[in-house]
């Protein structure tokens, strides 16, 4: 083993299936020794197995980071993040067949991975909003970033992120055709993990609470697609996150603890469901003694995957040192291991309408 061997490593991550189930988009990260940094590009491969006539191809190429590929519902476009033109990653769209990428956001602190609306016309995403806008001029901005901070909350920084208290994460929607961007939420809270309803008329997301010590408490909220009529769906389950709508539009699955707890610790995270009309949330896998592993922040862990008939949900569970794909029946919590064995499944994607 030699340190130079590290330069040969290629890391595959963030897998996304195309709507027709024939292709898979994913990221490949390598080390650029000259820049002393990582380089990430998006690749596309056949989902029907290795074939000599269909080789994996790079959709993006460049000296920077391209990540978070998300297919449009018609499979013609891929939205992704890139820092090719700005210091912070912005959202772009590119033809899935290849071509030039077009930037659709220009936000001061960048954007996060996007979700396509069912009609393919809008992108819903989270982005950090500074409490006070930074100066536009480079030197003035550098001095501004090194300014003294007044800390008033228990949570003010995070590993790999630095200071977090001087900005808040909120939801935005972008019109793909025009590039118009509109902020959907605001307030002294964190909004993330957005999800569209199957008909595109409503959205769901996870929102933290605003108290000084409740920074790690979060609840599931829903609203109309334009942000109107917001409602909180959960309150008593702990740190509710990563909501996904059932195909019939009646339920929302999400991850949470059994109760709100004031400490961080390493508690058991399980999949839950709640009616979009409200009511008491229900833990689906209460009798299954394994939990959901979360991706390290600031990454957002993808929510549970629904079956087309809204009868089961699938997720990655930590099982005795391995990471398995497990399917659970919503009605009674009965579980089946779909992918098991001595392996670590780190990303999971499904094809809408297919088993």
Secondary structure, 3 states (H helix, E strand, C coil): CCHHHHHHCCEEEEEEECCCCCEEEEEEEEEECCCCEEEEEEEEEECCCCECCECCEECCCCCCEEEEEEECCCCCEEEEEECCCCCCCEEEEEECCCCCCEECCCCCCCCCCEEECCCCCEEEEEEEEECCCCCCCHHHHHHHHCCCCCCCCCCCEECCCEECCCEEEEEEEEECCCCCEEECCCCCCCEEEEEECCCCCEEEEEEECCCCCCCCCEEEEEEECCCCCCEECCCCCEEEEEEEECCCCCEEEEEEECCCCCCCCCCCCEEEEEECCCCCCEECCCCCCCECCCCCCCCCCCCCEECCCCCEEEEEEEECCEEEEEEEECCCCCEEEEECCCCECCCCCCCCCCC
